[in-house]
């Protein structure tokens, strides 16, 4: 048996304070965080409403940390680039305009980007790929004229 469609629920649930600096909640229905996963060796964009993020090291750049999901996929900014932080930061803050700001050990504040968000008008068309991740369907394969 094959499931033809999965319901995607995007209602805003009860918000819970976690005291973790890298936990974010989406308060708008149909908004998703933009994520970069690696599939078959190539980067692909995914979407999630799960805002529990972490920091991880770049193996080839010891001075930089990457903002990632619980499965290690990269969190993207509004321009579609990975959000990176300098290793020598003291604190992270989120501005009212949606910018992630880090305070460096010398006291300077650095803007590391705005969390990438997408407003999905028809979330029921998204394909679930596991681990709270979704992707857009292949519209060409569906032979949709757009």
RALINSUL-V398426 format. One record per backbone hydrogen bond with DSSP energy under -1.0 kcal/mol. CO is the residue of the C=O (numbers start at 1). NH is the residue of the N-H. E is the energy in kcal/mol with one decimal. If there is no record, write none. Layout:
<<CO;NH;E> <CO;NH;E>>
This chain:
<<20;23;-1.5> <22;53;-2.3> <28;31;-1.5> <30;120;-3.0> <32;118;-2.4> <33;48;-1.6> <34;76;-2.6> <35;46;-3.1> <36;74;-1.9> <37;44;-2.9> <39;42;-1.8> <42;39;-3.2> <44;37;-2.8> <46;35;-2.8> <47;134;-2.4> <48;33;-3.6> <51;24;-2.7> <51;53;-1.0> <54;68;-2.8> <56;66;-3.0> <58;61;-1.1> <61;64;-1.5> <63;87;-2.8> <64;58;-1.3> <65;85;-3.1> <66;56;-2.0> <67;75;-2.8> <68;54;-2.7> <69;72;-1.7> <73;69;-2.5> <74;36;-3.4> <75;83;-2.3> <76;116;-2.8> <77;80;-1.9> <81;77;-2.9> <83;67;-2.4> <85;65;-3.2> <88;105;-2.2> <91;103;-2.4> <93;101;-3.2> <95;98;-1.8> <99;95;-3.0> <100;112;-2.6> <101;93;-3.2> <102;110;-3.2> <103;90;-4.4> <103;91;-1.1> <104;107;-2.6> <108;104;-3.2> <110;102;-2.9> <113;100;-3.2> <114;78;-1.2> <116;34;-2.5> <118;32;-2.3> <122;125;-2.1> <123;126;-1.7> <127;135;-2.0> <130;133;-1.3> <133;129;-2.6> <134;47;-2.5> <135;127;-3.0> <137;139;-1.2> <138;142;-1.4> <139;144;-2.3> <140;143;-1.2>>
